[in-house]
Amino acid sequence: MHIKGFFNYLEYEKRVSPDTIRAYRKDLDQFQAYLEQTYDLSEDMSLVKAQYIRSWVVDMVSKGFAMSTVKRKLSALKSYFNYLQRHHELAHNPMVKIPIPKTGRKLPIYLKESSIDQVFDRLAWTSDFSSQRDRLILELLYNTGLRRAELIDLKQQRIDWSRNYIKVLGKGAKERLIPFGKTLEKRIRDYLDCRRATFPEVALDHLLLTDQGKVMYPKFVYNKVKKYLSMVSSVEKLSPHVLRHTFATHLANRGADLHAIKELLGHSSLAATQVYTHNTIDQLKAIYEQAHPKAKSGTT
């Protein structure tokens, strides 16, 4: 029922990210499959009752779904039912009686500065196209805090060489400017020279390309990041988002203003950025030993 219209609404009106749209589509498909299997219901959402949704939640929890996953799936349902109600397809919204569970905010996973140094200074980078491209993927993610989708979509025309900043089109079609230094500038220019020599006929404006001269895709970026970060870290989930977390954490640890970090990350509210105010145990110890008058002497 109006499922295509719903996803068009998310994409063109709400400007929801492609990753979120894919997740919501999967969530709604799973809910409809559960309704059909458990209650013999078709795709007519007007017949859904709150008890059916509660039953689905119980089923997911019993199967070991993480609460964060359950929360997202209920958020997908809530958005869809709200959409249907606004378009007069529902007399009663069953999600009104379903509370969205709260989940505790986890501290972001990030890499230590020493690990980042190992990535760029100790790994065996070469001058061929693939190696230069892979290194630039990592450097852009770490030096700018780009999301994976933003990295893939980054166009050459969005690089302002005269003022050294990148114009990024983020979530909700919000535009932000991210500065970059001379080292990253040289890295991008060297990569572009190599790219022109490797793919002289390719006219794509996307900055980063695959080994076949095509536009990158999410799994491609994920595999590259995981490959190199796993060489220097034993962290289990080494996704591109880890480098975004690392970018923000290192800025915060070195005293960057939280409002500035918020703007660089493209967060809509400061609350989303405050998670990066955490400090490592090593940093807290260093601050204590530097600031407390009795710390070095060991006296009390």
N, C-alpha and C positions, 0 to 999 in steps of 0.2 A: 504494500500500500504506500504509494508515493515515495518509495525507497530511493529512486533515482533523483527525485526532486530534493530529497533531504540531503543527499551527498553533493548535489549542485549548490545547495544553500550553504553547506559547510565550506565548499571550495571557493565559491565566487562572492559570497556575501560576508561570511565570517572569516574568510581567509585562513582557514585552519591548515596546518601543515600536512603535506602528503603522508607522512608517517602516521599522524593521528587519524587521518581519513582511512588509511589501510587498517589500522587497529580497530576503529569503530565498525568498519564493514565486516571484519572478522567476528567482532563481538555480537553484532546483530544476527549474522548468519548462525552463530552458535546458539543464540537464544531461540531463534526460530526452529532450529533443529531439535532443541530440547522441548519446545512446545508441541511439535509434531510427534515426537517419540513418547512424551509423557502424557499429554492431554489430547492428542489426536486433533490438534488445531492446525488450520492452514495459516497463510500469511496475514490473515485479517487481524490486525492489532487491536481493533475495537472490541474484540472478545476477550482480551487479556485482563485478568484480574490481579489484584495485588498479591493474592496468595500464590499465584503461579510464579511471580517474581521471587517471593520469599523462598519458595520451594527450589527455585534455580540456585539461589544463593547458598542454601543448605547443601545442595548437590555439589556445588563447586568447592565449598569448604571441606566437605567429606572426601573430595578427591585430592585435597592438598593444595589447592590454589592459594597463592599468596594473597594477603588481604589487599595489597596494593593493586593486584590484578582484578580482584573482585570489585574494588572501588572504581577502577577505570571502566569495567564492563557496565556497571550500574550508571556511571556517568554517560556512557554511550546511549543506554536506554532512556535516561532522563532527557537527553538532548532530542532524541527521536520522538518521544511522546510529547514533549513540549512543542516540537515542530508540527506534529499532527494536530494537536489541540488548537494551535494558532490558525491552522488551515481548516478548522471545523470538521475534522475527521474523527474526533473523539468527543463523546458526551462527558466522560469522566476520565481523568488522567490517573492510571493506577500507580504511578510513581509518587504521587502526592503522599501516600502512606508508607513509602519506603525510604528510610533514612540512609544517607550515604555514609558508610563507616569511616571513621577517622583513623588515619594511620600515623604513627609517629614518624617525624622527619628524620631520615638517616643522614649522617654526615657524609658529604661527598667523598668518593674515592679519588685520590690524586697521587701523583708521583712526587718523590722528593727531588729537590734541585739537582742532587748528585746523579740521580737516574736520568734526568733530562740531559745533563752534561754528557753522560755516557752515550746517549742516543746520537747526539750531533758531533761529538768529538772523537769517539772511539770506534764506532761502527765503520765498516769498510764501504764507504760511499765511493762510487766511481763516476766517470764523466758521461756515461751513456744516458740515453733519454729516460729509461725506466728508473734508474737510480736517482737521477736528478728530480724526476717527477715525484717519486716516493718520498724523498727527503723534503721536498717543498710541501707535500701534503701534511707532514708532521710539523714542519715549521710554521705553516699558516695556522693550523689548529692550535698550536701552543702559543704563538705570538699574537694571535688576534682573538682567540676564544670563539671562533666560528662554530656554529652547529654544523653537523654533517651535511644536511640539506643545503645550507647556505654555501658551504664549500663547493659542493657539486655544481650549484647554480652560478658560482662566481664568474662574471664575465670580464674580459680584458678591459672593456670600455669603462668599467667601474673602478679602475685603478687611476687615481689622480697622482701622476708622477711629479708634478710641480710642487704639490703640498704634502706628498707622502701619506696619503690615507686611502682606505678602501671604502667604497660606498656599498653597504650591504642591505639587501632587501630581506628582512626577517619575518617572523611570525606576524600574521595579521597585516601583511604588506607594509609593515613599519620599516622605515629607512633609518639607518644609523651610520655614522662615520667612525671608522677604526683607524687610528694612525699606525704607521709601521716605521721601523728604523732603517738605517743605511745597509745593515747586514742583510735584512730580509729583502730590501730593494735589489741588492746585487744578486741574491739568490733567484728572485723572480726573473730578472733580466737575463741571467745565464740560462735559466730554464727555457725562456722564450726563444733565445738564440738556438738552443739545441732542438727545440720543438720545430722551428721553421726549417732546420736542416733535415730533420727526420720525416716531417710531413709537409713538404712544400706545397702540396695541392689542397690541404685541408684548410677550409675557410671558417670553421666554427669559431665563434667568439668566446666560447667557454674556455677559461684559463687552463684547466687541467684535463688531460685526455688519457684514455686507456692506451695500452700498447698497440691497439689497432687504429688509433686516431679517432676514437669515438668518445662521446660524452660519458663520464664516469657514472656509476650507479651505486646505491647504498652499500651493497655487499662487497663491492670492489674496495671501497674506502675502508670498510670495517676490517677486511682481511689484511690490507696493507698495514693499518695501525696495529693490529694484534700481532702481526709477524714481527715488527721491529720492537715494539714495547716489551714483548715476551723475552727478548734477548737481554733486557736489563732489569726486568721486574718480575716478581713472582705473584703479583696481584692477579686474582682470578679473572675478573672482568675487565679486560683491556680494550675497551671500545673507544671510538673517537670522542665520546663525551667525557672520557677520563681526562683527555688533554684540555678540554674546555674547563673542567673542574680544576685542573692543575694551573691553568692560566689565571683563573680568578683567585685561587688559594695563594699562589705565589705573590700576586699583587697585594692581597690583603695582608699577608705575613710581612711584607716589606713596607707596610704603612700607607698603601694607596687609600684614598677616600672611598668610602662605600658607595656614595652616590656616583662617583666616576666609574666604578666597577659595574654598577647597575646599567649605566648608559652603554658601556662597552659590550656588555653581554646582551643588551636588548631586552632586559626584564621590564615588565609592565609595572611592577611594584617593588619597593625596597625589601619587602618581606621575603621575596624569593632570593634576594642577594645576601641577606643576613646570615644564611647558612655558612657562608665563607668566612665568617669572623672567628671560626674555630681556630685554635692554635695547636700545633703539635706539642707533644710532651717535651721534646728537645728544645723547642722554642721557649716554652714556659720556664723550663729549667734555666735556660740562658738568661732570660729576662730577670728571673729571681736572683740568680747569682750576680748579675750586674747591678741590680737595684737595691737589694736588701743589704743593710749594713753589716749583718752578722753572717751572711751566707758564706763568704770566703774564709772567714776565720774559724767557722765551725762553732763559735761560741753562742750562747743563748742569753 
